[in-house]
Amino acid sequence: MNNQRGFGAVEYIIGLVFFAMAILAPLPGEDGKNVVDLLVEGVKKNHASYMYAQSLSHMQVDESVIPGVSSDNNESAKLLTYEEN
């Protein structure tokens, strides 16, 4: 039994080496990109979309759907004053 002591660490290291090789190997049909590159690209795109959505104004009002409001600037100012109070 003492001869097999520490063999788990060797298996763990071999597994990590194969896992790293699988992740860092270029994928076919992806122009030489690997899994890590695709993951980073996906996170960047998702974050850019999130930041764009956060930059949109939450106070946008489409006056054409509100009954009784004309496109005149004075009416719009009255509506905005009423909403603030």
PLY file of the C-alpha trace (Angstrom):
ply
format ascii 1.0
element vertex 85
property float x
property float y
property float z
element edge 84
property int vertex1
property int vertex2
end_header
0.00 0.00 0.00
2.83 2.44 0.70
4.06 2.20 -2.91
0.96 4.03 -4.21
1.21 6.97 -1.88
0.90 10.35 -3.69
-0.42 8.84 -6.92
-3.58 10.99 -6.69
-1.52 14.13 -7.17
0.03 12.71 -10.34
-3.43 11.88 -11.74
-4.63 15.37 -10.84
-1.69 17.01 -12.62
-2.15 14.84 -15.72
-5.85 15.71 -15.77
-5.09 19.42 -15.51
-2.60 19.20 -18.37
-5.15 17.52 -20.64
-7.85 19.99 -19.61
-5.57 22.95 -20.37
-4.64 21.44 -23.74
-8.31 20.96 -24.61
-9.20 24.55 -23.71
-6.21 26.16 -25.40
-6.30 24.08 -28.59
-7.55 25.99 -31.65
-11.03 25.02 -32.78
-11.68 24.03 -36.39
-13.72 26.54 -38.35
-13.14 29.37 -35.87
-10.08 30.95 -37.54
-7.65 29.57 -34.98
-9.59 30.78 -31.94
-9.70 28.60 -28.86
-12.36 28.21 -26.19
-10.88 30.95 -24.01
-10.88 33.45 -26.89
-14.51 32.64 -27.69
-15.50 33.01 -24.04
-13.77 36.40 -23.72
-15.38 37.58 -26.97
-18.83 36.50 -25.77
-18.43 38.28 -22.43
-17.28 41.47 -24.19
-20.28 41.42 -26.55
-22.69 40.74 -23.70
-21.20 43.55 -21.61
-21.35 45.96 -24.54
-25.04 45.14 -25.03
-25.68 45.58 -21.31
-23.94 48.96 -21.26
-25.91 50.11 -24.32
-29.18 49.14 -22.67
-28.18 50.96 -19.47
-27.35 54.11 -21.44
-30.88 54.44 -22.80
-32.95 57.04 -21.06
-35.62 55.74 -18.74
-37.58 58.97 -19.15
-38.35 58.67 -22.87
-41.99 59.48 -23.50
-43.76 58.89 -26.78
-46.22 61.78 -26.85
-48.15 60.33 -29.76
-49.63 57.60 -27.56
-50.68 59.93 -24.70
-54.25 61.17 -25.29
-54.79 64.91 -25.17
-51.16 65.86 -25.68
-50.24 67.78 -28.80
-46.79 68.02 -30.29
-46.60 71.67 -29.20
-43.61 72.36 -26.93
-45.75 74.24 -24.38
-47.99 71.23 -23.89
-44.94 69.01 -23.47
-43.51 71.35 -20.86
-46.82 71.26 -18.96
-46.83 67.47 -19.06
-43.25 67.26 -17.79
-43.99 69.80 -15.03
-47.03 67.77 -13.99
-44.99 64.53 -13.91
-42.28 66.12 -11.74
-44.83 67.24 -9.11
0 1
1 2
2 3
3 4
4 5
5 6
6 7
7 8
8 9
9 10
10 11
11 12
12 13
13 14
14 15
15 16
16 17
17 18
18 19
19 20
20 21
21 22
22 23
23 24
24 25
25 26
26 27
27 28
28 29
29 30
30 31
31 32
32 33
33 34
34 35
35 36
36 37
37 38
38 39
39 40
40 41
41 42
42 43
43 44
44 45
45 46
46 47
47 48
48 49
49 50
50 51
51 52
52 53
53 54
54 55
55 56
56 57
57 58
58 59
59 60
60 61
61 62
62 63
63 64
64 65
65 66
66 67
67 68
68 69
69 70
70 71
71 72
72 73
73 74
74 75
75 76
76 77
77 78
78 79
79 80
80 81
81 82
82 83
83 84
